[in-house]
Amino acid sequence: MTDKLIRAIAADGGIRAVGVITTDLTEEARRRHKLSYVATAALGRSMASGLLLASNMKKEGSRVNIHLKGDGPLGTILADAGVDGTVRGYVQNPQVELPPNDRGKLDVGRAVGHNGYLHVVRDLGYGQPYSSTVELVSGEVGEDVANYLVTSEQTPSALLVGVFVGAGGVTAAGGILLQIMPKAVRDQSLVKLLESRVSQLSGFTPLLLAGKSLRTILQELLGDLDLFIFPESQDVSFNCGCSFERVLGALKMLGSAELQDMIEKDEGAEAICQFCGEVYQANENQLNQLIADLRAE
């Protein structure tokens, strides 16, 4: 299945639903960062969550930044997603591996850590970004982001994200977000209904592995609640805005003395983008040009 995002409403506009498939982009992140199995699952869930949160933003250029910092061995996990369907991210300790949990699944909760914080920043494309921090609930990512939505944005939400990764790489990844809209938030029966239906699912990736499409999944969950799936779908992809020009700009900020030291010791400079793993090489002539620019300024 091609990576995509779809939107829907149900219950006379009282429920907002978004589904996303992120298999290919999660595999690209795994390959770029050389991620372990559990690191792939943690980052993949975070990137899918970021895309789901960004899906309700309106202004071009809007982005959501999800930052998890638990007491587990993976360290910091960061995902940055845009309303345009692009996402990127990284794991501080990408090669950490853990044995499966007692259910035989990747132990993302222990790898992230049960104690720590989830920090979310929403850049609306104008004014000051909105940020909020909540304590981790489980480290499983989906539960933590859902708790953020309820705690910080006062929006009753059910979020299910997952990644299935085997010896050959990522074969299924994505998620679904169901939210009670303000007009229906007092309808406790609707809230309980959503919670019940999501809790009965064994996970998101088993649905994809069974060959079900996003539309089929939403239809099975909400089809009896006057479901309307918007016909337009959105492509989503792993994309980083780094470039060699930005790297040169960052090197220039180091100053002439540091640049000269790089020339004398290394005959150039190497920079690696933390978000995508792209390696950039600046040779001696390029560093000398930066020094000349600094002196001219």
C-alpha positions as CSV (number, residue, x, y, z in Angstrom):
1,M,0.0,0.0,0.0
2,T,1.2,3.5,-0.8
3,D,1.8,5.7,2.2
4,K,-1.2,8.0,2.5
5,L,-3.6,9.8,4.9
6,I,-7.3,9.9,4.8
7,R,-9.9,11.9,6.8
8,A,-13.5,11.2,7.8
9,I,-16.3,12.3,10.0
10,A,-19.1,10.4,11.7
11,A,-22.0,10.7,14.1
12,D,-23.3,13.9,12.4
13,G,-19.9,15.6,12.7
14,G,-19.4,14.6,16.3
15,I,-16.5,12.3,15.5
16,R,-13.4,13.2,13.5
17,A,-11.4,10.3,12.2
18,V,-8.0,10.2,10.5
19,G,-6.1,7.2,9.3
20,V,-2.5,7.0,7.9
21,I,-0.3,4.3,6.4
22,T,3.4,5.0,6.9
23,T,5.1,1.7,5.9
24,D,7.5,3.1,3.3
25,L,8.5,6.2,5.2
26,T,9.1,4.2,8.4
27,E,11.3,1.8,6.4
28,E,13.3,4.8,5.0
29,A,13.8,6.1,8.5
30,R,15.0,2.6,9.6
31,R,17.5,2.4,6.7
32,R,18.8,6.0,7.1
33,H,19.3,5.7,10.8
34,K,20.3,2.0,11.0
35,L,17.6,1.5,13.6
36,S,17.1,-1.6,15.7
37,Y,13.8,-3.4,15.7
38,V,12.5,-1.6,18.9
39,A,13.9,1.8,17.8
40,T,12.1,1.4,14.4
41,A,8.8,0.7,16.2
42,A,9.3,3.6,18.6
43,L,10.2,6.2,15.9
44,G,7.6,4.8,13.5
45,R,4.8,5.2,16.1
46,S,6.1,8.7,16.8
47,M,6.1,9.8,13.2
48,A,2.7,8.3,12.5
49,S,1.4,10.2,15.6
50,G,2.9,13.4,14.3
51,L,1.2,13.1,11.0
52,L,-2.1,12.4,12.6
53,L,-1.8,15.4,14.9
54,A,-0.7,17.7,12.0
55,S,-3.7,16.5,9.9
56,N,-6.1,19.0,11.5
57,M,-3.9,22.1,11.0
58,K,-4.9,24.5,8.3
59,K,-2.2,27.0,7.4
60,E,0.5,26.1,4.9
61,G,3.8,25.5,6.7
62,S,2.2,24.3,10.0
63,R,4.1,21.6,11.8
64,V,3.9,19.4,14.9
65,N,7.0,18.4,16.9
66,I,6.7,15.3,19.2
67,H,9.5,14.9,21.7
68,L,9.6,11.9,24.0
69,K,12.2,11.7,26.8
70,G,11.8,8.7,29.0
71,D,14.1,6.8,31.4
72,G,14.5,3.9,28.9
73,P,17.7,3.1,26.9
74,L,16.5,4.7,23.6
75,G,16.9,8.2,25.1
76,T,15.4,11.1,23.2
77,I,12.9,10.4,20.4
78,L,11.9,13.2,18.2
79,A,9.4,13.3,15.3
80,D,8.6,16.4,13.2
81,A,5.6,16.3,10.9
82,G,3.9,18.9,8.6
83,V,0.5,19.6,7.4
84,D,1.9,19.0,3.9
85,G,2.4,15.3,4.8
86,T,6.1,15.3,5.3
87,V,7.7,13.9,8.4
88,R,11.2,13.2,9.7
89,G,12.7,12.1,13.0
90,Y,15.5,10.4,14.9
91,V,16.3,8.3,18.0
92,Q,19.2,9.2,20.3
93,N,20.4,5.6,20.7
94,P,19.2,3.9,17.5
95,Q,20.9,0.6,17.9
96,V,19.4,-0.3,21.3
97,E,17.7,-3.7,21.2
98,L,15.5,-5.4,23.9
99,P,13.9,-8.8,24.1
100,P,10.1,-9.0,23.4
101,N,7.6,-8.2,26.2
102,D,5.4,-10.8,27.9
103,R,3.0,-10.6,25.0
104,G,5.8,-11.5,22.5
105,K,5.8,-8.0,21.0
106,L,8.5,-5.4,20.7
107,D,8.9,-3.8,24.1
108,V,8.6,-0.2,23.1
109,G,7.3,0.8,26.6
110,R,10.5,-0.4,28.3
111,A,12.7,1.0,25.5
112,V,11.2,4.5,25.8
113,G,10.7,4.3,29.6
114,H,7.7,4.5,31.8
115,N,8.9,7.6,33.6
116,G,9.5,10.8,31.7
117,Y,7.8,13.4,29.6
118,L,6.1,14.0,26.2
119,H,6.6,17.5,24.9
120,V,4.5,18.6,21.9
121,V,5.0,21.8,20.0
122,R,2.4,23.0,17.4
123,D,3.7,25.6,15.0
124,L,0.5,27.0,13.5
125,G,2.4,29.0,10.8
126,Y,1.8,32.3,12.5
127,G,2.4,33.8,15.9
128,Q,4.2,31.9,18.7
129,P,4.2,28.1,18.6
130,Y,1.9,26.4,21.2
131,S,3.7,23.9,23.4
132,S,2.7,21.6,26.2
133,T,4.4,18.9,28.3
134,V,2.7,15.9,30.0
135,E,4.1,13.0,31.9
136,L,4.5,9.7,30.1
137,V,1.7,7.2,30.7
138,S,3.4,4.0,29.4
139,G,6.1,4.8,27.0
140,E,4.1,3.0,24.3
141,V,3.8,6.3,22.3
142,G,0.2,5.9,21.2
143,E,-1.2,6.0,24.8
144,D,1.1,8.9,25.7
145,V,-0.1,11.0,22.7
146,A,-3.7,10.2,23.4
147,N,-3.2,11.3,27.0
148,Y,-1.7,14.5,25.8
149,L,-4.7,15.2,23.6
150,V,-7.1,14.7,26.6
151,T,-4.9,16.5,29.1
152,S,-3.6,19.4,27.2
153,E,-6.1,19.9,24.4
154,Q,-9.2,18.7,26.3
155,T,-10.2,16.5,23.3
156,P,-11.3,13.0,24.2
157,S,-9.3,10.8,21.7
158,A,-8.5,7.3,20.9
159,L,-5.1,6.8,19.1
160,L,-3.8,3.5,17.8
161,V,-0.4,3.4,16.1
162,G,1.8,0.5,15.2
163,V,4.9,-0.8,13.3
164,F,5.6,-4.3,12.2
165,V,9.2,-4.9,11.4
166,G,10.8,-8.2,10.5
167,A,14.1,-9.5,9.1
168,G,13.4,-7.8,5.7
169,G,12.5,-4.5,7.2
170,V,9.2,-2.7,7.8
171,T,6.2,-4.5,6.3
172,A,3.3,-2.5,8.0
173,A,3.1,0.8,9.8
174,G,0.6,3.5,10.5
175,G,-2.2,4.5,12.8
176,I,-5.7,5.8,13.3
177,L,-6.9,8.8,15.4
178,L,-10.5,9.1,16.6
179,Q,-11.6,12.3,18.3
180,I,-14.9,13.6,19.9
181,M,-15.5,17.1,18.6
182,P,-16.6,19.9,20.9
183,K,-20.2,19.7,19.7
184,A,-20.5,16.1,21.0
185,V,-18.0,16.1,23.9
186,R,-20.7,15.9,26.5
187,D,-22.1,12.8,25.0
188,Q,-20.5,10.2,27.3
189,S,-22.1,7.3,25.5
190,L,-20.3,8.3,22.3
191,V,-17.0,8.5,24.2
192,K,-17.5,5.1,25.8
193,L,-18.5,3.6,22.4
194,L,-15.3,4.7,20.7
195,E,-13.1,3.6,23.6
196,S,-14.8,0.2,23.5
197,R,-14.4,-0.3,19.8
198,V,-10.7,0.7,19.8
199,S,-10.0,-1.5,22.8
200,Q,-11.3,-4.5,21.0
201,L,-8.7,-4.2,18.3
202,S,-5.5,-6.3,18.7
203,G,-3.5,-3.5,17.1
204,F,-3.3,-1.4,13.9
205,T,-0.6,-3.4,12.0
206,P,-2.5,-6.7,12.1
207,L,-5.3,-4.9,10.2
208,L,-2.9,-3.9,7.5
209,L,-1.2,-7.3,7.4
210,A,-4.7,-8.8,6.9
211,G,-5.0,-6.7,3.7
212,K,-7.4,-4.2,5.0
213,S,-7.3,-0.6,3.6
214,L,-7.7,2.5,5.6
215,R,-11.2,3.0,4.2
216,T,-12.2,-0.6,5.3
217,I,-10.8,-0.1,8.8
218,L,-12.8,3.1,9.2
219,Q,-15.9,1.5,7.8
220,E,-15.7,-1.4,10.2
221,L,-15.2,1.0,13.2
222,L,-17.7,3.7,12.3
223,G,-19.8,2.5,9.4
224,D,-22.9,2.4,11.6
225,L,-22.5,6.0,12.7
226,D,-23.2,7.8,9.5
227,L,-19.6,7.7,8.4
228,F,-18.4,10.0,5.6
229,I,-14.9,9.5,4.2
230,F,-13.6,12.4,2.3
231,P,-12.7,11.4,-1.2
232,E,-9.3,13.1,-1.3
233,S,-6.4,11.3,0.2
234,Q,-3.0,12.8,1.0
235,D,0.4,11.3,0.2
236,V,2.8,11.2,3.1
237,S,6.6,10.7,3.0
238,F,9.8,10.9,4.9
239,N,11.3,14.3,4.0
240,C,14.0,16.5,5.5
241,G,14.7,20.1,4.6
242,C,18.4,19.9,5.1
243,S,20.8,21.0,2.3
244,F,24.5,21.6,1.7
245,E,23.8,25.3,1.7
246,R,22.3,25.1,5.2
247,V,25.3,23.1,6.3
248,L,27.7,25.7,5.0
249,G,25.6,28.3,6.9
250,A,26.0,26.4,10.1
251,L,29.7,25.9,9.6
252,K,30.1,29.6,9.0
253,M,28.6,30.3,12.5
254,L,31.6,28.5,14.0
255,G,33.9,31.4,13.2
256,S,37.2,31.7,11.4
257,A,39.4,30.2,14.1
258,E,37.4,27.0,14.2
259,L,37.2,26.7,10.5
260,Q,40.9,27.2,10.1
261,D,41.5,24.5,12.7
262,M,39.3,22.1,10.6
263,I,41.4,22.9,7.5
264,E,44.7,22.2,9.3
265,K,43.6,19.1,11.1
266,D,41.1,17.4,8.8
267,E,41.5,19.3,5.4
268,G,37.8,19.7,5.4
269,A,34.6,19.1,7.5
270,E,31.9,16.5,7.7
271,A,28.4,17.1,8.9
272,I,25.6,14.6,9.4
273,C,22.0,15.7,9.6
274,Q,20.5,14.4,12.9
275,F,17.0,14.1,11.4
276,C,17.8,12.1,8.2
277,G,21.3,10.9,8.5
278,E,22.5,12.6,5.3
279,V,26.2,13.1,5.2
280,Y,27.7,16.4,3.9
281,Q,31.3,17.0,3.0
282,A,32.9,20.5,2.9
283,N,36.4,20.5,1.3
284,E,39.3,22.8,2.1
285,N,38.4,25.3,-0.7
286,Q,34.8,25.7,0.6
287,L,36.0,26.3,4.2
288,N,38.5,28.9,3.0
289,Q,35.7,30.6,1.1
290,L,33.7,30.7,4.3
291,I,36.7,32.3,6.1
292,A,37.0,34.9,3.4
293,D,33.3,35.7,3.6
294,L,33.6,36.2,7.4
295,R,36.6,38.5,7.0
296,A,34.8,40.5,4.3
297,E,31.8,41.0,6.7
